[in-house]
Amino acid sequence: MEMIREIRKSPFHALPVEHRPGTPILETRGLSIRFENRLALDNITFQLNTSERVAVVGPNGAGKSTLFKVIAGVLPYTEGEVNIYGSGPGGHICIAYLPQRNQVDWEFPVNVIDVVMMGRIGKLGLLHWPGRKDWEYAQQCLEDVGMGDLAKRQIGELSGGQQQRMFIARALAQEAEIMLMDEPLTGLDISSQEKIFEILDELQHRGVTVMIATHDLDQAAGRFDHVMLLNHQLMGLGKSEEVFTPDNLRKAYGGHLKQVQAGNGLYLVADTCCDEGER
């Protein structure tokens, strides 16, 4: 489980990688990754700039989680390049990866402020443990996401929306410049989703680049600067009206995509609940 692995990480770490001036915050070139005889990602090339908010969409098993893990430097790739500010993904403390909630052991005996402090560890330097100012900073990050009063709450007692806001607070404590959020809105009610979007709006004002994996195509089209359509290959990246063409959607989803007329709008429904999950 992701939570256990992170808690067991040593405070001894490599020095952060220097950012090269004038380079994109994120760039991939011909990125491919193979699991045994299967291509999970095939020749992915794109670049993002500071403060962009991108929805990554595609059917289950399309490679969305794999892409995030490669960018975060936790999964090796087979071919191509991944560059964060001009250098490979390893060692960058500016990248925050927020896993799917079902990948976390919510019974692990740790409270909210401890999880947020995990994001601070990378900023402390070699052989340093959190001091009073670090704990104050972590508390402020919780205040920023509206959870200042829940610092001592056990993580398993949080609602789904609170769990996601806790992870965002951890990324804030990390001072992340790129946030990779793997289906953070799945299973949340409308009110909880709106709170997340309010925080994302503030992050954008702060210049944070955010990539969010989602299955909600209408939300992707209406709430994000750009959309990335992915199914092992990159089907498109840009404005939703440019990417969500009938041809692109048919190639990405095949027979799993349905158009539903409701009220005054035409809604896209991706029926992928029974596909094989991602690696």
N, C-alpha and C positions, 0 to 999 in steps of 0.2 A: 504494500500500500504506500502511496506517495507520502502520506503524513509521517509514517514510521521511518521511511528512508531519509526524509529531510531532517527529522529530529536527531537521527543518528549520525548526521554529517559532522565531521570534525571542524572546529573553528580554525584549524590551520588550512590556509588556502593560498592559491597563487595570486600574484599581483594582478590587478585589473589591466585589461588590454587598452592601449592608447587609441583614441579615436583620431582618424586621419581627416584633417579639414577638407571640406569641399566634396566629400563622398556621400552617397545616399545612406540614410540610416539603415536600410535593409536592401540587399540585392542578391538575387540568385541567378546563376547562369548554367543552363543545361543540367539542372539538378535531377538526379535519378537515384532511387534507392530500391534495392532488390532484397526480398525475403525468400531465400531458397531459390525456387524457379519462378517467382512471381514478382512483377514490377509493381511496387506500391506507389512510386512516383516516377514519371517518365518525362525527362527533358523539360523541367519547369524553369522558366526564365521570367523574372519580373523585378521591379524595384519599387520601393515606397519611400516617401519623404516624411519629414517631421510633421507631426500632428494629424496625419491622415487617420481616418477611421474606416476600416475595411471589414465587410462581412464576407466570410468564406463559406460558401454553400456548395452542396453536392450530396449525392446519396450516401447512405451508410457504406462504409468500406471504401470511400473515394480517396482517402489519404489525407484528410484534414488534420487529424490528430498527429499523424506521422510527420506532416509538414511542420507543425508547431514544435514538435520535439526535436526535429533536425535544426530548426532555427535557434532553438534554445540551447543547442549543443549537448543534449542528453542522448541523442541517437545518431550514430554515424551514417554517412551517406556513401553511395557506391561510386557515383560519377558527378562531375560538375563542380560548382562552387557555391558557397554561401558566405556572404560578407556582411558584417555589421560595422558600419562606419569604416569600410575598407579592409577589414581583416576577418579571419574565420570566426565562427561562433564560440569556440572554446575560450573560457576565461572572461567573457563579458558579464559584468555584474549589472549592466544596464538593461538586461532582458529579464522580464518576469513571466513565468509560465504558470497559468492558473488551470489546474487539471479539472476534468469532469468530476462532479461531486461523488459519483459512484466509485471513483478510484481512491477515495480517502477513507481511512479507518476512523470513523467518527466516534468510536468507543475508546480511542486512545486517550489516556488520562493527561490531558493538557488543556490549559485554558486559552481564551482568546488572545490575551496580551502576549502569551508565549509564542503563539503562531505568528503574530505580527512581528515580534522581535526576530524571528527567523530571517525575515527580509533585511534586518539591520546588520546581520552578522557579516555580510560581504563588504560592508562599508567600514568595518572597524580596523582592518589591517591585521597583520600577523601577530599572534599571541595576545590579542586584546579581547577582553570580555566586556559585555555591556556595562556601561556606567550609568549614573543618574540621568545624564542628558539623553542617553540613548533610550532609556525607559520613558522619559518625558516625550521624546520624539515619537515613539511608538504609540503612546497615549494620544498624542495630537493627531496621528494618522487615523486612529479610531474615531476621534471627534470629527474628522473631516468626512467620514462616511456615515456619520450619525449613530455610532455605536460606542460612544465614550462610556456609557453606563454599564456596558456588558464586558468590560475588560477581564473580569474574574470568572466569567461564565464558562463552564465546560463546553467544549465545541459541539458535543453531541446534543446539547440542549438548545442549539440555535435552529431557527427556521431555515428553509432553503435560501431565501433572500439574504438573511443575515450571514449565512455561511459564505455566500459570494462576496458580500461587502467586507467580510473579514479578510478574504483573500486579496481584495483590492487594497485594503489597508496595509497588508503585508507588502504589496508591490510599492505602495507609497513610501513605506519605511525603507525599502530597498533603493528608493529614488530612481525607479525604473523609467527608462525612456521609451521602451517597447514593451507592451503588454500583450501576451498571447492568451486569449481566454477561450477555453474549449467548452462550448455549449453552456455558457453561464446562465442563460435565460430559460433553459429547458425545465419544465415543471413548476415554474414560478407563476403566481397570479399576476394580474395586470398591475396592481399597485406595487408589488415588489419589482416588477420589470421597470416601471417608471422611475423608481428610486435608483435603480442601476443606471438608467439612461441619464438621469440628472447628474450622477457622479461622472459618467463618461463625458458629458458636456463640459464639466469642469476640467477633466483631464485634458481634453482637447485644447482648452484655453491655456493650459499649462505647457502645451507643446508635446504631449505624450502621444506616440503612435500606437494605435490599438488595432489588433486583428481579433475578430470574434468568429468562431465557428457556430453556425446556426442552421436549423432546418426550415426556418420561417422565411420564405422567399419574399413575401409581402413586407415583412418587417425589415428585411435586408434592403429592399428597394426604397423604403420610405424613411429609414432612420440612419443610413450610412452614406458617407461620401462616395464610396466605391464598393463594388461587389466583385468577388473573385469566384468564378464558377469552375469547380474542380471535379474531375473524375479520373484520377490517376494522371491525366494530362490536364494542362491549363486550357480550359475552354474559352476563357475570356476574363479580362480585368479592366474595369472602367465604370462608367455610369451605368446604372441598372438598365436604362432603356437601350443602351448599346450592347450589353452583355446578355440580357434575358430575351434573346430573340427566339422564335419558335424552333429554328434549326439548332441553336446551341442547347436549348433546354431538352430537345428530343435526343441529341447526342449524349447529354449528361445523364438524363433520367430514363430514357427509353419509355416503356409503358407505365412507369411508376408515377408519372406526373399527370395530374388532372387539373382542368380548369373548371371552377365552380362559380356560377353567377349568384351573387347575393346582394340584395339592395341595389345600389347604384354602381357597384364595382364588380370586377372580374378578379377572382382570387385564384392563386396558384397553390395547389396542395400536393406536396411530395409524399407519396405513400411508400415509405422505405422502412417501415417498422420491422419487417421480417427478413431483411437482408443480413448478410454476414457482417459482423462488427469489424471495426478497424483494428489493425495491429497496434 
